[in-house]
Amino acid sequence: MAVDFFLIDAPHVVPVEFAAWRAVETRFDDIVMRWCDADSDAEKAALDFESRVVKAEADRLYQVARRAWLQASRP
């Protein structure tokens, strides 16, 4: 099993970037849970759209945080 040191080290090395990514990732998780509890197809469609937008932003912020961590970790 591989360990992703980014998840261990980044909160300490690049806390702002890491926290920004985790906040949006948490928002995405909340949307998914709301989608699971949705009663109507229209509500699910709206949440599906919102989740795609939020997930794209989470992916972008993940790349920002990872690049910042890599830069900060270089000697």
KAFEN-V945030 format. One record per run of one state. SS is the DSSP state (@ for helix, = for strand, . for the rest). FROM is the first residue (numbers start at 1). TO is the last residue. If there is no record, write none. Layout:
BEGIN
<<SS:FROM:TO> <SS:FROM:TO>>
END
This chain:
BEGIN
<<.:1:4> <@:5:13> <.:14:14> <@:15:37> <.:38:40> <@:41:73> <.:74:75>>
END
